[in-house]
Amino acid sequence: MNKQEFDPNLVTQFLNQYQDRGMMKWQGFYLSDHTASLNKVDREDEIKLNRRHSEQMALNEIESCLSQALEKSQVVRVERSLQDQNGYVVPFIEGKIEGYYQDKLMIGGEFIAINEIYAISLMK
């Protein structure tokens, strides 16, 4: 459009009738950190949904594995017989046995009661 084709009525009509969509026009745009955050949540949910217990161990098997881990200072993986508020298996704990007191073990900075251990395995 050049000055010869300029129509002041058209400009007035545009200014009076145009309604900005506000935030509606931004809803289709996702920032990369938003998509990265959504992908992270999806991965965490996938891990949570697929986490399954191995076969439940008897108390004497658990104690045998614990004594071997203590003697050889090995890393263990503990599966607790707990569920989160949504009924999913809680994350497994891996680490060296840092200590114990009565019926509780200190592994990875957490106290774990021996009676809540579902299964335990030695890591290599």
TIRO-2110 file (N, C-alpha, C; in Angstrom, 1 decimal):
// TIRO-2110
0.9, -1.2, 0.0, N, 1, A
0.0, 0.0, 0.0, CA, 1, A
0.9, 1.2, 0.0, C, 1, A
0.6, 2.2, -0.8, N, 2, A
1.4, 3.4, -0.8, CA, 2, A
0.4, 4.6, -0.4, C, 2, A
1.0, 5.8, -0.3, N, 3, A
0.2, 6.9, 0.2, CA, 3, A
-1.0, 7.2, -0.7, C, 3, A
-0.9, 6.9, -2.0, N, 4, A
-2.1, 7.1, -2.8, CA, 4, A
-3.2, 6.2, -2.5, C, 4, A
-2.9, 5.0, -2.0, N, 5, A
-4.0, 4.0, -1.7, CA, 5, A
-4.4, 4.0, -0.3, C, 5, A
-3.8, 4.9, 0.5, N, 6, A
-4.1, 5.0, 2.0, CA, 6, A
-5.5, 5.3, 2.2, C, 6, A
-6.2, 4.6, 3.0, N, 7, A
-7.6, 4.8, 3.3, CA, 7, A
-7.8, 5.0, 4.8, C, 7, A
-8.0, 6.3, 5.3, N, 8, A
-8.1, 6.6, 6.7, CA, 8, A
-9.3, 5.9, 7.3, C, 8, A
-10.3, 5.6, 6.6, N, 9, A
-11.5, 4.9, 7.1, CA, 9, A
-11.2, 3.5, 7.5, C, 9, A
-10.3, 2.9, 6.7, N, 10, A
-9.9, 1.5, 7.0, CA, 10, A
-9.1, 1.4, 8.3, C, 10, A
-8.2, 2.4, 8.5, N, 11, A
-7.4, 2.5, 9.7, CA, 11, A
-8.3, 2.7, 10.9, C, 11, A
-9.3, 3.6, 10.8, N, 12, A
-10.2, 3.8, 11.9, CA, 12, A
-11.1, 2.6, 12.2, C, 12, A
-11.5, 1.9, 11.2, N, 13, A
-12.3, 0.7, 11.3, CA, 13, A
-11.4, -0.4, 12.1, C, 13, A
-10.2, -0.5, 11.6, N, 14, A
-9.3, -1.5, 12.3, CA, 14, A
-9.1, -1.2, 13.8, C, 14, A
-8.8, 0.1, 14.1, N, 15, A
-8.6, 0.5, 15.5, CA, 15, A
-9.8, 0.3, 16.3, C, 15, A
-11.0, 0.5, 15.8, N, 16, A
-12.2, 0.3, 16.6, CA, 16, A
-12.7, -1.1, 16.7, C, 16, A
-12.4, -1.9, 15.7, N, 17, A
-13.0, -3.3, 15.7, CA, 17, A
-12.1, -4.4, 16.1, C, 17, A
-10.8, -4.2, 16.0, N, 18, A
-9.8, -5.2, 16.2, CA, 18, A
-9.8, -5.6, 17.7, C, 18, A
-9.9, -6.8, 18.0, N, 19, A
-9.7, -7.3, 19.4, CA, 19, A
-8.5, -8.2, 19.5, C, 19, A
-7.6, -7.8, 20.3, N, 20, A
-6.4, -8.6, 20.6, CA, 20, A
-6.8, -9.9, 21.3, C, 20, A
-6.2, -11.0, 20.9, N, 21, A
-6.5, -12.3, 21.5, CA, 21, A
-5.8, -12.5, 22.9, C, 21, A
-5.0, -11.6, 23.2, N, 22, A
-4.3, -11.7, 24.5, CA, 22, A
-3.4, -12.9, 24.6, C, 22, A
-3.5, -13.6, 25.7, N, 23, A
-2.7, -14.8, 25.9, CA, 23, A
-3.1, -16.0, 25.0, C, 23, A
-4.2, -15.9, 24.3, N, 24, A
-4.6, -17.0, 23.4, CA, 24, A
-3.5, -17.2, 22.4, C, 24, A
-2.9, -16.2, 21.9, N, 25, A
-2.0, -16.3, 20.8, CA, 25, A
-0.7, -17.0, 21.3, C, 25, A
-0.4, -17.0, 22.6, N, 26, A
0.8, -17.5, 23.1, CA, 26, A
0.6, -19.0, 23.5, C, 26, A
-0.6, -19.5, 23.6, N, 27, A
-0.8, -20.9, 24.1, CA, 27, A
-0.2, -21.9, 23.2, C, 27, A
0.0, -21.7, 22.0, N, 28, A
0.6, -22.7, 21.1, CA, 28, A
2.1, -22.7, 21.2, C, 28, A
2.8, -21.8, 21.9, N, 29, A
4.2, -21.7, 22.0, CA, 29, A
4.7, -22.4, 23.2, C, 29, A
5.6, -23.4, 23.1, N, 30, A
6.2, -24.0, 24.3, CA, 30, A
7.7, -23.6, 24.3, C, 30, A
8.2, -23.2, 25.4, N, 31, A
9.6, -22.9, 25.5, CA, 31, A
10.4, -24.3, 25.6, C, 31, A
11.6, -24.3, 25.3, N, 32, A
12.4, -25.5, 25.3, CA, 32, A
12.5, -26.1, 26.8, C, 32, A
12.6, -25.2, 27.8, N, 33, A
12.7, -25.6, 29.1, CA, 33, A
11.3, -26.2, 29.6, C, 33, A
10.2, -25.8, 29.0, N, 34, A
8.9, -26.4, 29.3, CA, 34, A
8.8, -27.8, 28.8, C, 34, A
9.2, -28.0, 27.5, N, 35, A
9.2, -29.3, 26.9, CA, 35, A
10.2, -30.2, 27.6, C, 35, A
11.3, -29.7, 28.0, N, 36, A
12.3, -30.6, 28.7, CA, 36, A
11.7, -31.0, 30.1, C, 36, A
11.1, -30.1, 30.8, N, 37, A
10.4, -30.4, 32.0, CA, 37, A
9.3, -31.4, 31.9, C, 37, A
8.5, -31.3, 30.8, N, 38, A
7.5, -32.3, 30.6, CA, 38, A
8.0, -33.6, 30.2, C, 38, A
9.1, -33.6, 29.4, N, 39, A
9.8, -34.9, 29.1, CA, 39, A
10.3, -35.6, 30.3, C, 39, A
10.9, -34.8, 31.3, N, 40, A
11.5, -35.4, 32.5, CA, 40, A
10.3, -36.0, 33.3, C, 40, A
9.2, -35.3, 33.5, N, 41, A
8.1, -35.8, 34.2, CA, 41, A
7.6, -37.1, 33.6, C, 41, A
7.5, -37.1, 32.2, N, 42, A
7.1, -38.3, 31.5, CA, 42, A
8.0, -39.5, 31.8, C, 42, A
9.4, -39.3, 31.8, N, 43, A
10.3, -40.3, 32.1, CA, 43, A
10.2, -40.8, 33.5, C, 43, A
10.0, -39.9, 34.5, N, 44, A
9.8, -40.3, 35.9, CA, 44, A
8.6, -41.1, 36.0, C, 44, A
7.5, -40.7, 35.4, N, 45, A
6.3, -41.5, 35.5, CA, 45, A
6.4, -42.9, 34.8, C, 45, A
7.1, -43.0, 33.7, N, 46, A
7.4, -44.2, 33.1, CA, 46, A
8.2, -45.2, 34.0, C, 46, A
9.2, -44.6, 34.6, N, 47, A
10.0, -45.4, 35.6, CA, 47, A
9.1, -45.9, 36.7, C, 47, A
8.3, -45.0, 37.3, N, 48, A
7.5, -45.4, 38.4, CA, 48, A
6.5, -46.4, 38.0, C, 48, A
5.9, -46.3, 36.8, N, 49, A
4.9, -47.3, 36.4, CA, 49, A
5.5, -48.7, 36.1, C, 49, A
6.7, -48.7, 35.7, N, 50, A
7.4, -50.0, 35.3, CA, 50, A
8.2, -50.6, 36.5, C, 50, A
8.3, -49.9, 37.6, N, 51, A
9.1, -50.4, 38.7, CA, 51, A
8.4, -51.6, 39.3, C, 51, A
9.0, -52.8, 39.3, N, 52, A
8.4, -54.0, 39.9, CA, 52, A
9.4, -54.6, 40.9, C, 52, A
8.8, -55.3, 41.9, N, 53, A
9.6, -56.0, 42.8, CA, 53, A
10.2, -57.3, 42.2, C, 53, A
11.4, -57.7, 42.6, N, 54, A
11.8, -59.0, 42.3, CA, 54, A
11.1, -60.0, 43.3, C, 54, A
11.5, -61.2, 43.2, N, 55, A
10.8, -62.2, 44.1, CA, 55, A
11.1, -61.9, 45.6, C, 55, A
10.1, -62.0, 46.4, N, 56, A
10.2, -61.7, 47.8, CA, 56, A
11.2, -62.7, 48.5, C, 56, A
12.0, -62.2, 49.4, N, 57, A
13.0, -63.0, 50.0, CA, 57, A
12.6, -63.3, 51.5, C, 57, A
13.0, -64.5, 51.9, N, 58, A
12.7, -64.8, 53.3, CA, 58, A
13.7, -64.1, 54.2, C, 58, A
13.4, -64.0, 55.5, N, 59, A
14.2, -63.2, 56.4, CA, 59, A
15.6, -63.7, 56.5, C, 59, A
15.7, -65.1, 56.5, N, 60, A
17.1, -65.6, 56.6, CA, 60, A
17.9, -65.3, 55.4, C, 60, A
17.3, -65.3, 54.2, N, 61, A
18.0, -64.9, 53.0, CA, 61, A
18.5, -63.4, 53.1, C, 61, A
17.6, -62.6, 53.6, N, 62, A
17.9, -61.1, 53.7, CA, 62, A
19.1, -61.0, 54.7, C, 62, A
19.0, -61.7, 55.8, N, 63, A
20.1, -61.6, 56.8, CA, 63, A
21.4, -62.1, 56.2, C, 63, A
21.4, -63.1, 55.5, N, 64, A
22.6, -63.7, 54.9, CA, 64, A
23.2, -62.7, 53.9, C, 64, A
22.4, -62.1, 53.1, N, 65, A
22.9, -61.1, 52.1, CA, 65, A
23.4, -59.9, 52.8, C, 65, A
22.8, -59.4, 53.9, N, 66, A
23.2, -58.3, 54.7, CA, 66, A
24.6, -58.6, 55.3, C, 66, A
24.8, -59.8, 55.9, N, 67, A
26.0, -60.1, 56.5, CA, 67, A
27.2, -60.2, 55.5, C, 67, A
26.9, -60.7, 54.3, N, 68, A
27.9, -60.8, 53.3, CA, 68, A
28.3, -59.3, 52.8, C, 68, A
27.3, -58.5, 52.7, N, 69, A
27.5, -57.1, 52.2, CA, 69, A
28.4, -56.4, 53.3, C, 69, A
28.1, -56.6, 54.6, N, 70, A
28.8, -56.0, 55.6, CA, 70, A
30.3, -56.5, 55.7, C, 70, A
30.5, -57.8, 55.5, N, 71, A
31.8, -58.4, 55.6, CA, 71, A
32.7, -57.9, 54.4, C, 71, A
32.1, -57.8, 53.2, N, 72, A
32.9, -57.5, 52.0, CA, 72, A
32.7, -56.0, 51.6, C, 72, A
32.0, -55.2, 52.4, N, 73, A
31.8, -53.8, 52.1, CA, 73, A
31.3, -53.6, 50.7, C, 73, A
30.2, -54.4, 50.4, N, 74, A
29.6, -54.3, 49.0, CA, 74, A
28.4, -53.4, 49.0, C, 74, A
28.2, -52.9, 47.8, N, 75, A
27.0, -52.1, 47.5, CA, 75, A
25.8, -53.0, 47.4, C, 75, A
24.7, -52.6, 48.0, N, 76, A
23.4, -53.4, 48.0, CA, 76, A
22.3, -52.6, 47.3, C, 76, A
21.3, -53.3, 46.8, N, 77, A
20.1, -52.7, 46.3, CA, 77, A
19.0, -53.2, 47.1, C, 77, A
18.3, -52.3, 47.8, N, 78, A
17.2, -52.7, 48.7, CA, 78, A
15.9, -52.3, 48.1, C, 78, A
15.0, -53.3, 48.1, N, 79, A
13.6, -53.1, 47.6, CA, 79, A
12.7, -53.2, 48.9, C, 79, A
12.2, -52.0, 49.2, N, 80, A
11.3, -52.0, 50.4, CA, 80, A
9.9, -52.4, 50.1, C, 80, A
9.2, -53.0, 51.1, N, 81, A
7.8, -53.5, 50.9, CA, 81, A
6.8, -52.3, 51.1, C, 81, A
7.2, -51.1, 50.7, N, 82, A
6.3, -50.0, 50.9, CA, 82, A
5.8, -49.5, 49.6, C, 82, A
4.7, -48.8, 49.6, N, 83, A
4.1, -48.2, 48.5, CA, 83, A
3.9, -46.7, 48.7, C, 83, A
3.9, -45.9, 47.7, N, 84, A
3.7, -44.5, 47.8, CA, 84, A
2.2, -44.2, 48.0, C, 84, A
1.8, -43.0, 48.1, N, 85, A
0.3, -42.7, 48.3, CA, 85, A
-0.6, -43.1, 47.1, C, 85, A
0.0, -43.3, 45.9, N, 86, A
-0.7, -43.8, 44.8, CA, 86, A
-0.7, -45.3, 44.6, C, 86, A
0.0, -46.0, 45.5, N, 87, A
0.0, -47.4, 45.4, CA, 87, A
1.2, -48.0, 44.5, C, 87, A
2.1, -47.1, 44.1, N, 88, A
3.3, -47.5, 43.3, CA, 88, A
4.4, -48.0, 44.3, C, 88, A
5.3, -48.9, 43.8, N, 89, A
6.4, -49.3, 44.5, CA, 89, A
7.4, -48.2, 44.7, C, 89, A
7.8, -48.0, 45.9, N, 90, A
8.7, -46.8, 46.2, CA, 90, A
10.1, -47.1, 45.6, C, 90, A
10.9, -46.1, 45.3, N, 91, A
12.2, -46.3, 44.6, CA, 91, A
13.1, -47.2, 45.4, C, 91, A
13.9, -47.9, 44.7, N, 92, A
14.9, -48.8, 45.4, CA, 92, A
16.0, -48.0, 45.9, C, 92, A
16.7, -48.4, 46.9, N, 93, A
17.8, -47.7, 47.5, CA, 93, A
19.1, -48.5, 47.2, C, 93, A
20.0, -47.8, 46.7, N, 94, A
21.3, -48.5, 46.4, CA, 94, A
22.4, -47.7, 47.2, C, 94, A
23.3, -48.5, 47.8, N, 95, A
24.5, -47.9, 48.5, CA, 95, A
25.1, -48.9, 49.4, C, 95, A
26.2, -48.5, 50.0, N, 96, A
26.8, -49.3, 51.0, CA, 96, A
26.1, -49.2, 52.3, C, 96, A
26.2, -50.3, 53.1, N, 97, A
25.6, -50.2, 54.4, CA, 97, A
26.5, -49.4, 55.3, C, 97, A
26.0, -48.2, 55.7, N, 98, A
26.8, -47.3, 56.5, CA, 98, A
26.9, -47.6, 57.9, C, 98, A
25.9, -48.3, 58.4, N, 99, A
25.8, -48.7, 59.8, CA, 99, A
24.4, -49.3, 60.1, C, 99, A
24.3, -49.7, 61.3, N, 100, A
23.0, -50.3, 61.8, CA, 100, A
22.8, -50.1, 63.2, C, 100, A
21.6, -50.0, 63.7, N, 101, A
21.2, -49.9, 65.1, CA, 101, A
20.0, -50.7, 65.3, C, 101, A
20.0, -51.6, 66.2, N, 102, A
18.9, -52.5, 66.5, CA, 102, A
18.4, -53.2, 65.3, C, 102, A
17.2, -52.8, 64.8, N, 103, A
16.6, -53.4, 63.6, CA, 103, A
16.6, -52.5, 62.4, C, 103, A
17.4, -51.5, 62.4, N, 104, A
17.4, -50.5, 61.3, CA, 104, A
18.8, -50.5, 60.7, C, 104, A
18.9, -50.3, 59.4, N, 105, A
20.1, -50.1, 58.6, CA, 105, A
20.2, -48.7, 58.1, C, 105, A
21.4, -48.2, 58.0, N, 106, A
21.7, -46.9, 57.4, CA, 106, A
22.3, -47.2, 56.0, C, 106, A
21.5, -46.9, 54.9, N, 107, A
22.0, -47.1, 53.6, CA, 107, A
21.6, -45.9, 52.8, C, 107, A
22.6, -45.3, 52.2, N, 108, A
22.4, -44.1, 51.3, CA, 108, A
21.8, -43.0, 52.1, C, 108, A
22.1, -42.8, 53.4, N, 109, A
21.6, -41.7, 54.2, CA, 109, A
20.2, -41.9, 54.7, C, 109, A
19.7, -43.1, 54.5, N, 110, A
18.3, -43.4, 55.0, CA, 110, A
18.3, -44.6, 55.9, C, 110, A
17.5, -44.5, 57.0, N, 111, A
17.3, -45.6, 57.9, CA, 111, A
16.2, -46.5, 57.3, C, 111, A
16.5, -47.8, 57.2, N, 112, A
15.6, -48.8, 56.7, CA, 112, A
15.4, -49.9, 57.7, C, 112, A
14.1, -50.1, 58.1, N, 113, A
13.9, -51.2, 59.1, CA, 113, A
14.0, -52.5, 58.3, C, 113, A
14.6, -53.5, 59.0, N, 114, A
14.9, -54.8, 58.4, CA, 114, A
13.5, -55.5, 58.0, C, 114, A
12.5, -55.3, 58.8, N, 115, A
11.2, -55.9, 58.5, CA, 115, A
10.5, -55.3, 57.3, C, 115, A
10.9, -54.1, 56.8, N, 116, A
10.3, -53.5, 55.6, CA, 116, A
11.1, -53.8, 54.3, C, 116, A
12.1, -54.7, 54.4, N, 117, A
12.9, -55.1, 53.3, CA, 117, A
12.1, -56.2, 52.6, C, 117, A
11.8, -56.0, 51.3, N, 118, A
11.1, -57.0, 50.5, CA, 118, A
12.1, -57.9, 49.9, C, 118, A
13.2, -57.3, 49.3, N, 119, A
14.2, -58.1, 48.7, CA, 119, A
15.5, -57.3, 48.7, C, 119, A
16.6, -57.9, 48.7, N, 120, A
17.9, -57.2, 48.7, CA, 120, A
18.9, -58.0, 47.8, C, 120, A
19.7, -57.2, 47.1, N, 121, A
20.7, -57.9, 46.2, CA, 121, A
22.0, -57.2, 46.3, C, 121, A
23.1, -57.9, 46.1, N, 122, A
24.4, -57.4, 46.1, CA, 122, A
24.7, -56.8, 44.7, C, 122, A
25.2, -55.6, 44.6, N, 123, A
25.6, -55.0, 43.3, CA, 123, A
27.0, -55.2, 43.1, C, 123, A
27.4, -55.2, 41.8, N, 124, A
28.8, -55.5, 41.5, CA, 124, A
29.5, -54.2, 41.0, C, 124, A
END
